[in-house]
Every structure is written in structure tokens, then in C-alpha cells.
Amino acid sequence: MHTRDIALMGSSEQYLRTAAGVIGEMGALGGRITLHTSTDLAPEAVTDHLVVWVDADDGATVPWGAADIVIPESRVGEIERVAEAIEDMPAGATMIWATTAGGDYPVYIGPGLLGGGEAGAFWPGELVQGRRFLVTDYNAGRHYAERLAPLEGRVTIMPGEQSKTIAHAEIVWTELVRAGMTRADVVVALGGGVVGDLAGFCAATYQRGVRYVQVPTTLVAQVDSALGGKTGVDLPEAKNYVGAYHQPQAVIADTDALATLPPEELAAGYAEVVKTALIAGGGLWEQIRGGVGWESSRWPEIVAACAHAKLRIVARDERDGGARQVLNLGHTVGHAIEAVTGYATYRHGEAVGLGLLAALRLSGSDDLRAEVAELLGARGLPTEMSEVDPDAVVMATARDKKRMGEGPVPFVLLPEPGDPRPGSAVAPRELIAAVRELAR
């Protein structure tokens, strides 16, 4: 248990005083408590403190790099449990406490979480106990698998979207059975979005549900797919058509792992960063449009900011009933491109980038579309489709999961950054024109 002095930070003095009262009543954290509003931020005054940001979900900017813990104001009564979750967390990392109707869990973000040299990976042992069964791909496995020891079993798949199928799920289920996994054990998903989605789906369905931990090693996974509990596999006809909502027990995102990625894989993740910034607007969008986020020194800050933006949305809507649908910005056309090309031509992030351009054109945000195209192009991402039938893409959007009954496919439109509008109707001729524009 931490016994350092505690610096409570946040935008609302009312919430800070409430949190201070809760901590004072418990007395278990020890140390002196000081309060710092976001307008009275003095990082030099909180050196060697346990810095807790109490998040009022009011758009205030979290001081990434200073905060050890980010906790929603609705969970200040559980601060003791939350503080226990950062025992032995490496210096420089931040833990965001994710809240959903399906359960809360810690999200660890920062350098050094997977160890290095003789050091093994950080593991939240008090929160996640039980034997570990690893699901990974050849790329992530050769870099990090041994650091997650002890492992009771290991299943390795080929990298790439073509491994995210029912057939591969059956391989994972079968190998877990042969390795003797029980409901008291935990699946460890080590890799990118494909591994996380597949392993999470297998955990959701194996023996009707076992625990799992996400250990994302790609930018796409760290800022998006490892968060929020969506799991699943693809069908030839449509992406992510078979799946389940199953929240992880923890997410461990080591930003040092991004340095091992090929440039094109890192660029694909950047498309999801741009998407999140467009949805969030405000300071995050201003940072991304200004070029922040590509240099490795800023990865912990950008990953944390994007993760936090998504987790705020998921906390309000775990199962895509309304607010969470904004996270599908660019994905209706993006998923259709992936399906039409057999999941073999474009990385997920590349397809999402193209989908963003279509969505912004449909939104009437022509200047913003031009700016986003410039951002994507500067990272080597495609801004046009090559050898893809645009009419087939349009037809494939009809199988989007947001569609209800016989109605049209609802799109997420974005008149301006920070103002996503889910459930928007789009005229067929406008959709055809926006997709055909990508095929020039």
C-alpha cells in the first residue's frame, strides 16, 4: 500500500474535497493530502507524491506525465482499491481506472511495463491472480512472451487480419483445453488488434467465459481495440460480425513496444489517433493537427489521452446503444473496404483513414477533410483506393452492424472536431460519390 503524500488534482474543487474526505476517513493511504485544481497546477510541488487526478468528465485536460492515477469522480469511494492496483507499477507509467456496467478495471500506460533485460513484465498480481495462458502472434511473441512468465500454456497464431476467424478461434479453444485451462485461470492477449479481438472472444466463450488481460503492443490496439471490451472475429462477408462484449481484467500498454513496429504499422495506428482526436476535439485535436504524436517521446502522453477519451465514452455506453457509436467514425466505409478486399490489402488503420475521408465529405466538412488527408498522407497512409471497386464497397456498407431492420445504414458524421453525430442518414447518391472519390 502506498504511504506517500497524496496530491489530488482535478477541475472541480468540490470533487477534490469529497475525495480528500474519503481518503481521510480511510486513513490507510497515509501521508498528507493537498488539493490542486487544474487552474492551480504546480507539478514541481507534487514531486514524490502519489498524484491522483479526479476526473469529472467535463473536458478538462489531464496532466499526463504528472498523474499516477486517473479516477472518475464516481469512484472516489474506491480510491483504496484503485491505489492498490499501482503497487510496483514502473515509474513514468499512468493508471486510468476504467468504468463500465460490466465491471471496472485498470488500464496501465507508459514505458517499461513489459520490462526488459533481466526484468520481467509488470503484472497486477493482487487484482489478477491465477495461472496464465498466453495467446499471441509470432511477432509479439518473440519479443515479449518470455517476460510474461510464468505461463501455463501458449497459443501462437500468424499475424494479420486473416487470422481473426472462427477457424482460428477453434484452434485457440482447442489448445486451451489441451493445456488444461480452467475457469480459475486467465487468458493473456499479447499483440495487436487481431490478437486482442480473437483472444478476448475466445475468453468470452471458453467454458462460457473466463478472465483475460489485454497486453497491446501496436498503436491501434493501445489507443483503441484493447479498450472497452469489444471482442470478435470476422466473416468473409463482414468485419467483426461474430463477437461478444467482455471486459478485460486489466490492460497493460507498454509504449516502448511501439518502437519495434514497422513504420507502416505505426502509421496505421496513427489513423486511429486522428479519429479519436476528431471525436474529442479540443486540446487533443489541436495537438494532433499541430503534428504532436509522431515522436516517441510523446507516445505515452498521446496513447493515454486517446485511451482516456475512449474510456470516458465507454463508461456512458458499454454496448453501443448510443454514445459509443461515435467511436465508429470512419469505420462504416473502412470496414467495407476491408471486407471487399478480403482483409488482405489494407491494414485496419489504413482502411479507417480512407473511411474518415469519406465520412468528412459526407459531413460537408470539406476543409477539415483536406486537413485530415494532409495529416494522413504525411505519415504515408493512403488517401485513395487502388484497384478496389467503389460500388462493391458501397454495397458492403449495407452489412454494417449499426444497421437496424430494413432501415438505412446510420453513419457517424462530424461537422467539426468535437461534434460527432451518430445515427445520421446519408443519401445513397452522396455515399456513392464519397466512395468513388476515394477511387480516383
Secondary structure as GFF3:
##gff-version 3
##sequence-region A 1 440
A	DSSP	beta_strand	6	10	.	.	.	ID=ss1
A	DSSP	alpha_helix	13	26	.	.	.	ID=ss2
A	DSSP	beta_strand	33	37	.	.	.	ID=ss3
A	DSSP	three_ten_helix	38	40	.	.	.	ID=ss4
A	DSSP	three_ten_helix	43	46	.	.	.	ID=ss5
A	DSSP	beta_strand	50	55	.	.	.	ID=ss6
A	DSSP	beta_strand	69	72	.	.	.	ID=ss7
A	DSSP	three_ten_helix	73	78	.	.	.	ID=ss8
A	DSSP	alpha_helix	79	84	.	.	.	ID=ss9
A	DSSP	beta_strand	94	98	.	.	.	ID=ss10
A	DSSP	beta_strand	105	110	.	.	.	ID=ss11
A	DSSP	beta_strand	132	137	.	.	.	ID=ss12
A	DSSP	alpha_helix	138	144	.	.	.	ID=ss13
A	DSSP	three_ten_helix	145	148	.	.	.	ID=ss14
A	DSSP	beta_strand	153	157	.	.	.	ID=ss15
A	DSSP	three_ten_helix	161	163	.	.	.	ID=ss16
A	DSSP	alpha_helix	166	179	.	.	.	ID=ss17
A	DSSP	beta_strand	186	191	.	.	.	ID=ss18
A	DSSP	alpha_helix	193	205	.	.	.	ID=ss19
A	DSSP	three_ten_helix	206	208	.	.	.	ID=ss20
A	DSSP	beta_strand	211	216	.	.	.	ID=ss21
A	DSSP	alpha_helix	219	220	.	.	.	ID=ss22
A	DSSP	pi_helix	221	225	.	.	.	ID=ss23
A	DSSP	beta_strand	230	233	.	.	.	ID=ss24
A	DSSP	beta_strand	242	245	.	.	.	ID=ss25
A	DSSP	beta_strand	250	254	.	.	.	ID=ss26
A	DSSP	three_ten_helix	255	260	.	.	.	ID=ss27
A	DSSP	alpha_helix	263	280	.	.	.	ID=ss28
A	DSSP	alpha_helix	282	289	.	.	.	ID=ss29
A	DSSP	three_ten_helix	296	298	.	.	.	ID=ss30
A	DSSP	alpha_helix	299	316	.	.	.	ID=ss31
A	DSSP	three_ten_helix	323	328	.	.	.	ID=ss32
A	DSSP	alpha_helix	331	340	.	.	.	ID=ss33
A	DSSP	alpha_helix	348	362	.	.	.	ID=ss34
A	DSSP	alpha_helix	366	378	.	.	.	ID=ss35
A	DSSP	alpha_helix	390	397	.	.	.	ID=ss36
A	DSSP	beta_strand	411	413	.	.	.	ID=ss37
A	DSSP	beta_strand	421	424	.	.	.	ID=ss38
A	DSSP	alpha_helix	428	438	.	.	.	ID=ss39
###
